[in-house]
Amino acid sequence: MKIGVLAVQGAVSEHVEMVDRALRGLGRSGSPAVVRTVDQIEGIDSLIIPGGESTTISRLIDKQGLRESIVKRGQEGMPIMGTCAGCVLMAKAGDEDVERTDTELLSLMDMKVVRNAFGRQRESFEAELDTVLFEDPFPGVFIRAPAIAEVWEDCRVLARLDELVVMAGQANLLAVAFHPELSGDPRVHEHFLDL
């Protein structure tokens, strides 16, 4: 099993380390792989799109010619997880900030996102999250985090923070508004590997 981490911006090395930890924890063979080219996308079994700045990541995906391959593989059933800015890109719709910045979304999941729903960098925080996936709360790390404003069709809510949706799943796709790679807890990555 080869788990790709899109390496155009964001917490790439942290995701690589957490994937390695999750594989070991589950007792599975496989390895994380840094992904920058179409050929590399074609050679992986799943993909993580890390956080960063969603407009920049979207433009870099286009500059590298990766958009078509990512969307095609996702539609064909390859598991894809987007965290923070990656969560924004997974959506089919965005708020006025997404529109204002001309951020082109991957449009993979039946959901609408709000960029920077929890404020700017200085308003970063951690919160214990109850999820439908785990018995014990998950330590969410929120840094300029988005929120999922609406889900429809087959997209389902997996976690909320107060009234805001912060994790959603749809078949082979997972959108996470926070940074599970910074939590020290491999359970979100383990769940992703189970997809």
N, CA, C and O of each residue as an XYZ file, in Angstrom:
780
protein
N       0.847     -1.173      0.000
C       0.000      0.000      0.000
C       0.894      1.239      0.000
O       1.797      1.366      0.827
N       0.633      2.144     -0.932
C       1.406      3.377     -1.007
C       0.453      4.554     -0.802
O      -0.471      4.760     -1.588
N       0.691      5.325      0.265
C      -0.158      6.451      0.621
C       0.559      7.732      0.234
O       1.599      8.069      0.800
N      -0.002      8.440     -0.732
C       0.615      9.668     -1.215
C       0.249     10.858     -0.351
O      -0.870     10.962      0.152
N       1.208     11.751     -0.188
C       0.970     13.042      0.468
C       1.332     14.109     -0.549
O       2.488     14.225     -0.956
N       0.337     14.888     -0.959
C       0.559     15.925     -1.965
C       1.541     16.951     -1.417
O       1.302     17.549     -0.368
N       2.627     17.148     -2.118
C       3.724     17.977     -1.611
C       3.871     19.260     -2.422
O       4.913     19.506     -3.029
N       2.807     20.080     -2.427
C       2.933     21.389     -3.061
C       2.993     22.494     -2.014
O       3.517     23.574     -2.288
N       2.463     22.239     -0.816
C       2.506     23.198      0.283
C       1.974     22.510      1.536
O       1.245     21.523      1.433
N       2.319     23.003      2.692
C       1.700     22.526      3.923
C       2.533     21.531      4.707
O       3.735     21.379      4.486
N       1.853     20.850      5.637
C       2.501     19.972      6.608
C       2.769     18.590      6.014
O       2.245     17.586      6.495
N       3.574     18.551      4.985
C       3.846     17.303      4.265
C       4.589     16.308      5.154
O       4.161     15.161      5.285
N       5.682     16.727      5.758
C       6.485     15.794      6.554
C       5.701     15.279      7.758
O       5.879     14.130      8.162
N       4.840     16.109      8.335
C       4.027     15.686      9.482
C       3.032     14.609      9.068
O       2.802     13.658      9.815
N       2.435     14.751      7.873
C       1.522     13.711      7.376
C       2.287     12.421      7.058
O       1.805     11.324      7.339
N       3.469     12.558      6.476
C       4.286     11.374      6.174
C       4.572     10.608      7.461
O       4.425      9.387      7.504
N       4.980     11.323      8.511
C       5.271     10.678      9.791
C       4.028     10.029     10.399
O       4.108      8.929     10.947
N       2.874     10.708     10.304
C       1.647     10.159     10.895
C       1.146      8.944     10.102
O       0.620      8.001     10.693
N       1.303      8.956      8.782
C       0.935      7.786      7.975
C       1.803      6.598      8.374
O       1.301      5.487      8.548
N       3.092      6.831      8.516
C       4.001      5.759      8.922
C       3.599      5.207     10.288
O       3.585      3.994     10.494
N       3.277      6.093     11.206
C       2.849      5.680     12.551
C       1.537      4.887     12.489
O       1.392      3.870     13.167
N       0.579      5.358     11.670
C      -0.714      4.672     11.545
C      -0.540      3.285     10.940
O      -1.169      2.328     11.391
N       0.304      3.172      9.926
C       0.567      1.858      9.320
C       1.129      0.892     10.356
O       0.677     -0.247     10.465
N       2.119      1.357     11.113
C       2.709      0.505     12.149
C       1.685      0.130     13.205
O       1.632     -1.018     13.646
N       0.860      1.111     13.619
C      -0.146      0.869     14.646
C      -1.190     -0.149     14.211
O      -1.699     -0.914     15.029
N      -1.506     -0.154     12.929
C      -2.481     -1.112     12.399
C      -1.842     -2.433     11.990
O      -2.537     -3.386     11.640
N      -0.496     -2.481     12.038
C       0.219     -3.689     11.637
C       0.140     -3.968     10.152
O       0.117     -5.125      9.730
N       0.097     -2.914      9.362
C      -0.024     -3.067      7.910
C       1.285     -2.728      7.220
O       2.054     -1.879      7.671
N       1.512     -3.416      6.114
C       2.675     -3.060      5.307
C       2.275     -1.928      4.375
O       1.111     -1.805      3.996
N       3.220     -1.128      4.021
C       2.973      0.010      3.151
C       3.928      1.125      3.502
O       4.758      1.004      4.403
N       3.792      2.218      2.766
C       4.678      3.347      3.026
C       4.050      4.632      2.513
O       3.287      4.631      1.547
N       4.391      5.738      3.188
C       3.976      7.038      2.676
C       4.878      7.436      1.512
O       6.036      7.022      1.444
N       4.340      8.244      0.596
C       5.114      8.705     -0.556
C       4.790     10.170     -0.819
O       3.622     10.556     -0.873
N       5.819     10.972     -0.980
C       5.643     12.373     -1.345
C       5.267     12.426     -2.820
O       5.914     11.799     -3.658
N       4.201     13.191     -3.133
C       3.646     13.223     -4.483
C       3.712     14.642     -5.051
O       3.237     15.597     -4.436
N       4.310     14.755     -6.237
C       4.407     16.052     -6.913
C       4.044     15.989     -8.397
O       3.862     17.029     -9.030
N       3.937     14.767     -8.965
C       3.722     14.640    -10.408
C       2.527     13.737    -10.708
O       2.073     12.981     -9.849
N       2.029     13.827    -11.931
C       0.926     12.976    -12.367
C       1.324     11.508    -12.290
O       0.537     10.677    -11.838
N       2.536     11.180    -12.726
C       2.990      9.787    -12.654
C       2.966      9.260    -11.228
O       2.607      8.105    -10.997
N       3.347     10.104    -10.268
C       3.320      9.685     -8.868
C       1.890      9.482     -8.378
O       1.628      8.565     -7.599
N       0.962     10.330     -8.826
C      -0.445     10.158     -8.448
C      -0.981      8.842     -8.999
O      -1.754      8.156     -8.330
N      -0.582      8.495    -10.192
C      -1.046      7.245    -10.798
C      -0.481      6.022    -10.071
O      -1.034      4.928    -10.189
N       0.619      6.193     -9.319
C       1.260      5.066     -8.655
C       0.924      4.884     -7.187
O       1.547      4.067     -6.509
N      -0.060      5.640     -6.678
C      -0.405      5.539     -5.260
C      -1.766      4.868     -5.081
O      -2.549      4.747     -6.023
N      -2.028      4.432     -3.833
C      -3.296      3.793     -3.497
C      -4.263      4.750     -2.812
O      -5.470      4.511     -2.801
N      -3.741      5.829     -2.242
C      -4.574      6.844     -1.597
C      -3.775      8.139     -1.540
O      -2.560      8.141     -1.734
N      -4.486      9.260     -1.265
C      -3.835     10.575     -1.310
C      -4.319     11.438     -0.156
O      -5.506     11.460      0.169
N      -3.376     12.150      0.459
C      -3.684     13.160      1.474
C      -3.330     14.521      0.890
O      -2.234     14.718      0.365
N      -4.278     15.464      0.988
C      -4.035     16.849      0.589
C      -3.901     17.656      1.875
O      -4.898     17.887      2.559
N      -2.689     18.088      2.216
C      -2.460     18.773      3.492
C      -3.029     20.191      3.519
O      -3.520     20.719      2.521
N      -2.939     20.771      4.700
C      -3.293     22.169      4.873
C      -2.253     23.074      4.245
O      -1.284     22.617      3.639
N      -2.474     24.351      4.402
C      -1.654     25.398      3.796
C      -2.594     26.538      3.478
O      -3.408     26.928      4.316
N      -2.492     27.069      2.292
C      -3.392     28.140      1.855
C      -4.124     27.624      0.631
O      -3.496     27.329     -0.385
N      -5.443     27.512      0.710
C      -6.212     26.794     -0.309
C      -6.088     27.381     -1.707
O      -6.007     26.629     -2.679
N      -6.071     28.703     -1.835
C      -5.926     29.309     -3.167
C      -4.573     28.959     -3.761
O      -4.478     28.620     -4.941
N      -3.537     29.037     -2.959
C      -2.187     28.712     -3.424
C      -2.086     27.243     -3.812
O      -1.532     26.914     -4.861
N      -2.617     26.358     -2.973
C      -2.564     24.926     -3.282
C      -3.312     24.641     -4.580
O      -2.829     23.882     -5.421
N      -4.490     25.245     -4.747
C      -5.266     25.045     -5.971
C      -4.476     25.480     -7.205
O      -4.457     24.780     -8.217
N      -3.835     26.621     -7.113
C      -3.045     27.124     -8.257
C      -1.826     26.245     -8.529
O      -1.463     26.017     -9.683
N      -1.195     25.753     -7.457
C      -0.040     24.868     -7.646
C      -0.463     23.517     -8.229
O       0.268     22.929     -9.026
N      -1.634     23.026     -7.836
C      -2.166     21.798     -8.430
C      -2.317     21.993     -9.942
O      -1.965     21.116    -10.730
N      -2.843     23.149    -10.331
C      -3.000     23.435    -11.763
C      -1.653     23.623    -12.454
O      -1.436     23.123    -13.558
N      -0.759     24.343    -11.800
C       0.566     24.590    -12.390
C       1.307     23.280    -12.652
O       2.015     23.151    -13.651
N       1.143     22.312    -11.751
C       1.793     21.009    -11.898
C       0.985     20.059    -12.787
O       1.433     18.948    -13.070
N      -0.205     20.488    -13.227
C      -1.036     19.649    -14.082
C      -1.632     18.451    -13.377
O      -1.820     17.402    -13.993
N      -1.939     18.589    -12.071
C      -2.384     17.464    -11.255
C      -3.893     17.346    -11.097
O      -4.390     16.285    -10.720
N      -4.634     18.423    -11.381
C      -6.065     18.454    -11.075
C      -6.830     17.288    -11.703
O      -7.556     16.580    -11.005
N      -6.680     17.087    -12.975
C      -7.444     16.046    -13.670
C      -7.177     14.667    -13.076
O      -8.108     13.885    -12.885
N      -5.918     14.362    -12.784
C      -5.576     13.049    -12.212
C      -6.147     12.871    -10.818
O      -6.658     11.800    -10.491
N      -6.068     13.915     -9.985
C      -6.603     13.818     -8.626
C      -8.104     13.582     -8.671
O      -8.614     12.682     -8.003
N      -8.816     14.388     -9.456
C     -10.273     14.255     -9.540
C     -10.658     12.892    -10.103
O     -11.546     12.229     -9.568
N     -10.001     12.471    -11.172
C     -10.312     11.183    -11.803
C     -10.102     10.027    -10.826
O     -10.962      9.156    -10.698
N      -8.956     10.021    -10.137
C      -8.675      8.932     -9.186
C      -9.686      8.936     -8.040
O     -10.128      7.875     -7.600
N     -10.052     10.121     -7.557
C     -11.053     10.210     -6.495
C     -12.408      9.699     -6.946
O     -13.080      8.981     -6.206
N     -12.812     10.059     -8.144
C     -14.097      9.598     -8.679
C     -14.098      8.096     -8.941
O     -15.148      7.454     -8.900
N     -12.931      7.544     -9.207
C     -12.808      6.105     -9.444
C     -12.737      5.291     -8.150
O     -12.742      4.061     -8.192
N     -12.670      5.973     -7.000
C     -12.694      5.266     -5.729
C     -11.417      5.303     -4.916
O     -11.368      4.714     -3.836
N     -10.369      5.985     -5.403
C      -9.162      6.083     -4.592
C      -9.465      6.936     -3.357
O     -10.013      8.029     -3.496
N      -9.126      6.469     -2.164
C      -9.338      7.289     -0.965
C      -8.510      8.577     -1.020
O      -7.319      8.561     -1.330
N      -9.177      9.687     -0.710
C      -8.517     10.993     -0.629
C      -8.969     11.658      0.656
O     -10.162     11.702      0.954
N      -8.007     12.178      1.423
C      -8.300     12.958      2.623
C      -7.733     14.352      2.446
O      -6.561     14.517      2.107
N      -8.569     15.359      2.675
C      -8.114     16.746      2.682
C      -8.193     17.296      4.082
O      -9.238     17.208      4.727
N      -7.089     17.870      4.570
C      -7.072     18.461      5.909
C      -6.903     19.968      5.792
O      -6.096     20.446      4.994
N      -7.655     20.711      6.578
C      -7.632     22.167      6.625
C      -7.839     22.738      5.222
O      -8.951     22.645      4.701
N      -6.823     23.322      4.589
C      -6.993     23.834      3.224
C      -7.380     22.717      2.266
O      -8.123     22.948      1.312
N      -6.883     21.511      2.511
C      -7.279     20.364      1.699
C      -8.763     20.071      1.833
O      -9.396     19.639      0.871
N      -9.330     20.303      3.020
C     -10.765     20.165      3.248
C     -11.529     21.145      2.364
O     -12.537     20.783      1.758
N     -11.052     22.379      2.292
C     -11.686     23.387      1.428
C     -11.725     22.887     -0.005
O     -12.761     22.963     -0.665
N     -10.601     22.378     -0.487
C     -10.501     21.968     -1.887
C     -11.375     20.771     -2.217
O     -11.759     20.606     -3.375
N     -11.704     19.930     -1.244
C     -12.526     18.745     -1.489
C     -13.975     19.105     -1.811
O     -14.686     18.300     -2.411
N     -14.424     20.297     -1.424
C     -15.832     20.682     -1.501
C     -16.304     20.994     -2.916
O     -15.520     21.321     -3.806
N     -17.622     20.880     -3.084
C     -18.257     21.286     -4.341
C     -18.662     22.753     -4.328
O     -18.914     23.333     -5.384
N     -18.728     23.363     -3.141
C     -19.124     24.767     -3.033
C     -18.357     25.430     -1.900
O     -17.968     24.788     -0.923
N     -18.149     26.741     -2.059
C     -17.450     27.513     -1.039
C     -18.166     28.811     -0.740
O     -19.103     29.190     -1.443
N     -17.726     29.489      0.301
C     -18.323     30.753      0.700
C     -17.822     31.883     -0.198
O     -17.117     31.652     -1.181
N     -18.198     33.100      0.161
C     -17.807     34.269     -0.642
C     -16.293     34.463     -0.666
O     -15.761     35.002     -1.637
N     -15.593     34.037      0.372
C     -14.135     34.153      0.396
C     -13.503     33.224     -0.648
O     -12.527     33.598     -1.297
N     -14.050     32.033     -0.809
C     -13.576     31.110     -1.847
C     -13.822     31.726     -3.222
O     -12.954     31.673     -4.093
N     -15.003     32.310     -3.413
C     -15.332     32.948     -4.688
C     -14.468     34.173     -4.934
O     -13.966     34.359     -6.043
N     -14.283     35.014     -3.920
C     -13.504     36.250     -4.054
C     -12.061     35.967     -4.475
O     -11.471     36.722     -5.249
N     -11.504     34.879     -3.961
C     -10.110     34.548     -4.273
C      -9.973     33.674     -5.523
O      -8.867     33.276     -5.888
N     -11.106     33.379     -6.176
C     -11.093     32.521     -7.375
C     -10.409     31.185     -7.113
O      -9.662     30.681     -7.952
N     -10.673     30.621     -5.944
C     -10.117     29.318     -5.602
C     -10.906     28.238     -6.333
O     -12.102     28.071     -6.092
N     -10.246     27.508     -7.218
C     -10.922     26.436     -7.942
C     -10.907     25.174     -7.085
O      -9.849     24.636     -6.758
N     -12.103     24.718     -6.732
C     -12.246     23.548     -5.882
C     -12.142     22.266     -6.710
O     -12.369     22.277     -7.920
N     -11.798     21.166     -6.047
C     -11.754     19.866     -6.719
C     -13.157     19.308     -6.941
O     -13.357     18.444     -7.795
N     -14.128     19.803     -6.173
C     -15.541     19.437     -6.331
C     -15.775     17.934     -6.222
O     -16.503     17.354     -7.028
N     -15.161     17.309     -5.230
C     -15.303     15.867     -5.031
C     -16.397     15.506     -4.032
O     -17.026     14.455     -4.158
N     -16.630     16.366     -3.041
C     -17.569     16.019     -1.967
C     -18.792     16.929     -1.969
O     -18.699     18.118     -2.274
N     -19.940     16.346     -1.622
C     -21.207     17.072     -1.585
C     -21.273     17.910     -0.312
O     -21.965     17.561      0.644
N     -20.542     19.016     -0.319
C     -20.513     19.882      0.845
C     -20.099     21.290      0.439
O     -19.499     21.507     -0.613
N     -20.440     22.236      1.306
C     -20.052     23.639      1.145
C     -19.160     24.012      2.324
O     -19.460     23.665      3.466
N     -18.071     24.712      2.052
C     -17.132     25.094      3.104
C     -17.084     26.607      3.300
O     -17.403     27.387      2.403
N     -16.676     26.985      4.496
C     -16.421     28.378      4.846
C     -14.948     28.476      5.192
O     -14.488     27.888      6.171
N     -14.208     29.229      4.374
C     -12.775     29.412      4.637
C     -12.580     30.233      5.909
O     -13.370     31.133      6.196
N     -11.547     29.930      6.662
C     -11.184     30.697      7.866
C     -12.380     30.900      8.802
O     -12.546     31.980      9.369
N     -13.201     29.882      8.963
C     -14.394     29.979      9.799
C     -14.064     30.264     11.260
O     -14.875     30.848     11.979
N     -12.883     29.856     11.696
C     -12.494     30.035     13.094
C     -11.529     31.194     13.291
O     -10.922     31.314     14.356
N     -11.376     32.044     12.293
C     -10.511     33.207     12.432
C      -9.156     33.024     11.793
O      -8.914     32.054     11.074
N      -8.286     33.958     12.061
C      -6.960     33.990     11.460
C      -5.966     33.187     12.312
O      -6.349     32.505     13.262
N      -4.712     33.283     11.954
C      -3.631     32.534     12.605
C      -3.604     32.761     14.120
O      -3.432     31.812     14.886
N      -3.769     33.988     14.545
C      -3.661     34.304     15.979
C      -4.793     33.708     16.805
O      -4.695     33.629     18.029
N      -5.880     33.285     16.133
C      -6.988     32.661     16.844
C      -6.902     31.130     16.836
O      -7.896     30.456     17.108
N      -5.746     30.588     16.532
C      -5.562     29.131     16.522
C      -5.818     28.556     17.915
O      -5.587     29.222     18.924
N      -6.295     27.312     17.956
C      -6.633     26.700     19.247
C      -6.696     25.188     19.097
O      -6.653     24.657     17.987
N      -6.800     24.504     20.233
C      -7.012     23.059     20.267
C      -8.325     22.794     21.000
O      -8.696     23.522     21.921
N      -9.026     21.726     20.569
C     -10.294     21.375     21.202
C     -10.500     19.870     21.140
O     -10.138     19.224     20.156
N     -11.082     19.318     22.192
C     -11.446     17.902     22.212
C     -12.724     17.723     21.394
O     -13.726     18.395     21.638
N     -12.681     16.814     20.427
C     -13.810     16.620     19.515
C     -14.454     15.256     19.706
O     -13.771     14.232     19.705
N     -15.758     15.251     19.867
C     -16.505     14.002     19.838
C     -16.806     13.693     18.377
O     -17.296     14.547     17.638
N     -16.510     12.470     17.973
C     -16.755     12.061     16.596
C     -17.609     10.795     16.589
O     -17.725     10.102     17.600
N     -18.196     10.511     15.442
C     -18.934      9.250     15.313
C     -17.978      8.094     15.055
O     -18.398      6.937     15.034
N     -16.702      8.391     14.859
C     -15.713      7.373     14.519
C     -15.057      6.727     15.737
O     -14.728      5.541     15.705
N     -14.863      7.501     16.816
C     -14.052      7.045     17.937
C     -14.823      7.152     19.249
O     -15.657      8.040     19.422
N     -14.530      6.234     20.169
C     -15.178      6.278     21.488
C     -14.695      7.463     22.307
O     -15.488      8.139     22.962
N     -13.393      7.714     22.269
C     -12.819      8.810     23.049
C     -12.667     10.053     22.177
O     -12.512      9.933     20.962
N     -12.707     11.254     22.780
C     -12.556     12.482     22.004
C     -11.219     12.516     21.252
O     -10.233     11.909     21.670
N     -11.219     13.242     20.134
C     -10.013     13.411     19.332
C      -9.487     14.820     19.556
O     -10.270     15.769     19.553
N      -8.159     14.985     19.754
C      -7.591     16.315     19.985
C      -7.436     17.105     18.680
O      -6.465     16.923     17.945
N      -8.396     17.974     18.406
C      -8.364     18.766     17.171
C      -7.461     19.976     17.301
O      -7.551     20.727     18.272
N      -6.591     20.162     16.320
C      -5.705     21.330     16.258
C      -6.219     22.215     15.123
O      -6.191     21.818     13.958
N      -6.689     23.413     15.469
C      -7.314     24.322     14.512
C      -6.400     25.520     14.259
O      -6.115     26.299     15.170
N      -5.942     25.658     13.010
C      -5.073     26.767     12.619
C      -5.679     27.397     11.365
O      -5.645     26.798     10.290
N      -6.234     28.604     11.501
C      -6.929     29.263     10.370
C      -7.877     28.276      9.696
O      -7.917     28.181      8.470
N      -8.616     27.565     10.483
C      -9.382     26.406     10.003
C     -10.675     26.806      9.307
O     -11.313     27.798      9.660
N     -11.045     26.009      8.306
C     -12.358     26.165      7.689
C     -13.410     25.422      8.513
O     -13.091     24.773      9.509
N     -14.650     25.526      8.088
C     -15.730     24.698      8.620
C     -16.576     24.244      7.441
O     -16.568     24.860      6.375
N     -17.291     23.173      7.649
C     -18.188     22.655      6.627
C     -19.576     23.197      6.957
O     -20.170     22.834      7.972
N     -20.085     24.068      6.087
C     -21.332     24.771      6.357
C     -22.559     23.930      6.053
O     -23.618     24.119      6.651
N     -22.407     22.996      5.113
C     -23.565     22.235      4.658
C     -23.092     20.946      4.011
O     -22.068     20.929      3.329
N     -23.830     19.873      4.220
C     -23.582     18.607      3.512
C     -24.888     18.159      2.873
O     -25.968     18.489      3.364
N     -24.794     17.401      1.767
C     -25.988     16.888      1.107
C     -25.661     15.572      0.420
O     -24.519     15.113      0.422
N     -26.682     14.986     -0.159
C     -26.559     13.692     -0.842
C     -25.910     12.666      0.082
O     -26.425     12.394      1.166
N     -24.770     12.088     -0.344
C     -24.133     10.996      0.401
C     -23.075     11.454      1.398
O     -22.473     10.620      2.074
N     -22.839     12.738      1.505
C     -21.834     13.250      2.446
C     -22.444     13.230      3.848
O     -23.586     13.647      4.039
N     -21.672     12.742      4.832
C     -22.211     12.668      6.188
C     -21.273     13.326      7.190
O     -20.052     13.316      7.035
N     -21.873     13.887      8.201
C     -21.144     14.571      9.267
C     -20.488     13.533     10.172
O     -21.140     12.593     10.624
N     -19.183     13.712     10.435
C     -18.444     12.808     11.324
C     -18.063     13.471     12.640
O     -17.876     12.786     13.646
N     -17.945     14.801     12.644
C     -17.611     15.520     13.883
C     -18.050     16.973     13.781
O     -18.047     17.577     12.708
N     -18.424     17.506     14.924
C     -18.791     18.925     15.034
C     -17.994     19.554     16.175
O     -17.566     18.873     17.108
N     -17.810     20.850     16.077
C     -17.314     21.667     17.183
C     -18.400     22.705     17.421
O     -18.614     23.589     16.591
N     -19.066     22.601     18.524
C     -20.278     23.374     18.778
C     -21.256     23.059     17.647
O     -21.617     21.896     17.469
N     -21.686     24.036     16.893
C     -22.644     23.795     15.812
C     -21.975     23.620     14.458
O     -22.645     23.314     13.472
N     -20.669     23.810     14.399
C     -19.963     23.765     13.117
C     -19.445     22.366     12.811
O     -18.877     21.706     13.681
N     -19.638     21.916     11.583
C     -19.132     20.623     11.138
C     -17.642     20.763     10.846
O     -17.226     21.664     10.118
N     -16.837     19.857     11.423
C     -15.388     19.936     11.239
C     -14.787     18.669     10.630
O     -13.582     18.603     10.385
N     -15.635     17.660     10.388
C     -15.168     16.465      9.683
C     -16.367     15.822      9.005
O     -17.443     15.688      9.589
N     -16.149     15.421      7.735
C     -17.208     14.781      6.970
C     -16.612     13.674      6.116
O     -15.434     13.705      5.761
N     -17.445     12.700      5.797
C     -17.008     11.592      4.961
C     -18.027     11.307      3.871
O     -19.227     11.514      4.051
N     -17.531     10.832      2.745
C     -18.385     10.459      1.630
C     -17.695      9.338      0.861
O     -16.745      9.580      0.116
N     -18.178      8.114      1.045
C     -17.592      6.937      0.379
C     -16.094      6.886      0.667
O     -15.697      6.678      1.813
N     -15.266      7.069     -0.340
C     -13.814      6.971     -0.237
C     -13.143      8.307      0.121
O     -11.918      8.416      0.066
N     -13.923      9.302      0.479
C     -13.407     10.661      0.677
C     -13.590     11.107      2.129
O     -14.584     10.780      2.778
N     -12.610     11.858      2.618
C     -12.635     12.342      3.997
C     -12.169     13.793      4.015
O     -11.101     14.117      3.494
N     -12.976     14.664      4.617
C     -12.641     16.083      4.755
C     -12.518     16.417      6.227
O     -13.437     16.170      7.009
N     -11.376     16.982      6.605
C     -11.071     17.265      8.004
C     -10.657     18.732      8.109
O      -9.653     19.135      7.521
N     -11.425     19.536      8.855
C     -11.165     20.971      8.939
C      -9.940     21.299      9.799
O      -9.363     22.379      9.670
N      -9.551     20.383     10.661
C      -8.425     20.618     11.567
C      -7.174     19.894     11.060
O      -7.149     19.394      9.935
N      -6.140     19.843     11.899
C      -4.844     19.254     11.525
C      -4.593     17.976     12.339
O      -3.946     18.045     13.384
N      -5.084     16.818     11.891
C      -4.856     15.589     12.658
C      -3.388     15.183     12.690
O      -2.963     14.462     13.594
N      -2.622     15.633     11.724
C      -1.198     15.293     11.674
C      -0.402     15.980     12.779
O       0.720     15.567     13.076
N      -0.965     17.023     13.391
C      -0.279     17.757     14.464
C      -0.766     17.344     15.847
O      -0.291     17.876     16.851
N      -1.704     16.409     15.916
C      -2.365     16.063     17.173
C      -1.580     15.082     18.037
O      -1.788     15.015     19.249
N      -0.679     14.320     17.418
C      -0.009     13.243     18.133
C      -0.871     11.991     18.229
O      -0.461     11.005     18.841
N      -2.051     12.019     17.637
C      -3.017     10.918     17.718
C      -3.239     10.374     16.296
O      -3.695     11.118     15.428
N      -2.929      9.104     16.041
C      -3.014      8.572     14.679
C      -4.400      8.092     14.245
O      -4.535      7.563     13.142
N      -5.433      8.259     15.072
C      -6.716      7.627     14.764
C      -7.374      8.126     13.480
O      -7.987      7.325     12.774
N      -7.275      9.403     13.151
C      -7.871      9.878     11.893
C      -7.143      9.256     10.710
O      -7.775      8.846      9.737
N      -5.818      9.184     10.786
C      -5.048      8.566      9.717
C      -5.344      7.067      9.624
O      -5.411      6.510      8.528
N      -5.518      6.422     10.768
C      -5.887      5.006     10.763
C      -7.247      4.799     10.105
O      -7.431      3.867      9.322
N      -8.196      5.674     10.428
C      -9.502      5.589      9.776
C      -9.356      5.781      8.266
O      -9.964      5.052      7.482
N      -8.563      6.746      7.869
C      -8.339      6.980      6.434
C      -7.746      5.750      5.763
O      -8.147      5.400      4.653
N      -6.794      5.087      6.422
C      -6.208      3.876      5.851
C      -7.245      2.766      5.713
O      -7.127      1.917      4.829
N      -8.251      2.763      6.570
C      -9.321      1.769      6.467
C     -10.253      2.017      5.286
O     -10.996      1.119      4.889
N     -10.225      3.211      4.723
C     -11.051      3.480      3.538
C     -10.524      2.734      2.333
O     -11.091      2.838      1.246
